Amino acid sequence: MNPSQERAWREHRAAYLVDVARGTMSTSVAPQDPVDWSVVFARSAPLIAEIGAGNGDSLVATAAAHPDIDIVGFEVFEPSIASTVGKLAARQLTNARVVLADGVQGLRHLVAPASLEAVHAFFPDPWHKSRHHKRRLVSPATCALVADRLRPGGLFRVATDWKDYALAMREVLDGSPLTNTCDGWAPRFEERPMTKYEARGLAAGRTVYDLCYRR
Ligand SMILES: C[S@@+](CC[C@H](N)C(=O)[O-])C[C@H]1O[C@@H](n2cnc3c(N)ncnc32)[C@H](O)[C@@H]1O
């Protein structure tokens, strides 16, 4: 961690980090009862989950734009969680939390069925080599899990700047229990701030593909 991440981690982690029972690895989640998020947030409100929240730019923007919604971000890289915590504290946001954990395991073990307003996964790791495609986040198993955790009408929003992954995402999502809200690609999700991943893709001449599917 850099000094500002270390400071954020030290001073603000208690307010924003949700501790969970672990499996065998440091970012795994042990099977357990789902978290009662209304206790965590001390209120009952619609809940969004973000998988791979990175440095928290989208999470913070969503939390700031929707004080009436709660959002939990899953991220496996501790310094990124520290950056997110620092940004949340700087804006004194109370409607966001982070979990240092694999987001798929987090959805499976910490989130009750039919409880989410939306799931966000922006610029998930592309895993370019074909022998690594099985590691991609947007898979049939993950889409089935997301569909189960969304409330009826809830939305799964994804974006990528890698065309082959975008096409694979669309194929997987079209075969999932979810329904495309658009006739093909979705318009850019206007609430999503421009992160370094999106900017890097655009600077390299790539197109950014958004998808939005509904349970
Ligand atoms: C390419 S970055 C995108 C970050 C952010 N969404 C953005 O748009 O700036 C992908 C992020 O997902 C995280 N990640 C990868 N696999 C994950 C998983 N299974 N659960 C949670 N986070 C994951 C990585 O550590 C990384 O921060």
The ligand as a MOL file (V3000), in Angstrom:
LIG
                    3D

  0  0  0     0  0            999 V3000
M  V30 BEGIN CTAB
M  V30 COUNTS 27 29 0 0 0
M  V30 BEGIN ATOM
M  V30 1 C -9.6390 -4.5300 -14.6300 0
M  V30 2 S -10.0110 -4.1460 -12.9400 0 CHG=1
M  V30 3 C -11.4730 -3.1080 -13.0460 0
M  V30 4 C -11.7400 -2.3560 -11.7770 0
M  V30 5 C -12.9770 -1.4450 -11.7850 0
M  V30 6 N -14.2020 -2.1990 -11.9510 0
M  V30 7 C -12.8500 -0.3730 -12.8140 0
M  V30 8 O -13.6280 -0.3650 -13.7770 0
M  V30 9 O -11.9690 0.4800 -12.6570 0 CHG=-1
M  V30 10 C -10.6770 -5.6790 -12.3410 0
M  V30 11 C -10.7510 -5.7100 -10.8390 0
M  V30 12 O -11.4230 -6.8760 -10.4070 0
M  V30 13 C -10.7410 -7.4320 -9.2880 0
M  V30 14 N -11.1440 -8.8430 -9.2530 0
M  V30 15 C -10.7620 -9.8110 -10.1150 0
M  V30 16 N -11.4160 -10.9520 -9.8400 0
M  V30 17 C -12.2290 -10.6950 -8.7820 0
M  V30 18 C -13.1470 -11.4770 -8.0310 0
M  V30 19 N -13.3590 -12.7610 -8.3210 0
M  V30 20 N -13.8200 -10.8890 -7.0190 0
M  V30 21 C -13.5920 -9.5980 -6.7150 0
M  V30 22 N -12.7200 -8.8180 -7.3780 0
M  V30 23 C -12.0540 -9.3530 -8.4100 0
M  V30 24 C -9.2880 -7.1380 -9.5570 0
M  V30 25 O -8.5100 -7.1560 -8.3780 0
M  V30 26 C -9.3940 -5.7360 -10.1550 0
M  V30 27 O -9.3640 -4.7340 -9.1640 0
M  V30 END ATOM
M  V30 BEGIN BOND
M  V30 1 1 1 2
M  V30 2 1 2 3
M  V30 3 1 2 10
M  V30 4 1 3 4
M  V30 5 1 4 5
M  V30 6 1 5 6
M  V30 7 1 5 7
M  V30 8 2 7 8
M  V30 9 1 7 9
M  V30 10 1 10 11
M  V30 11 1 11 12
M  V30 12 1 11 26
M  V30 13 1 12 13
M  V30 14 1 13 14
M  V30 15 1 13 24
M  V30 16 1 14 15
M  V30 17 1 14 23
M  V30 18 2 15 16
M  V30 19 1 16 17
M  V30 20 1 17 18
M  V30 21 2 17 23
M  V30 22 1 18 19
M  V30 23 2 18 20
M  V30 24 1 20 21
M  V30 25 2 21 22
M  V30 26 1 22 23
M  V30 27 1 24 25
M  V30 28 1 24 26
M  V30 29 1 26 27
M  V30 END BOND
M  V30 END CTAB
M  END
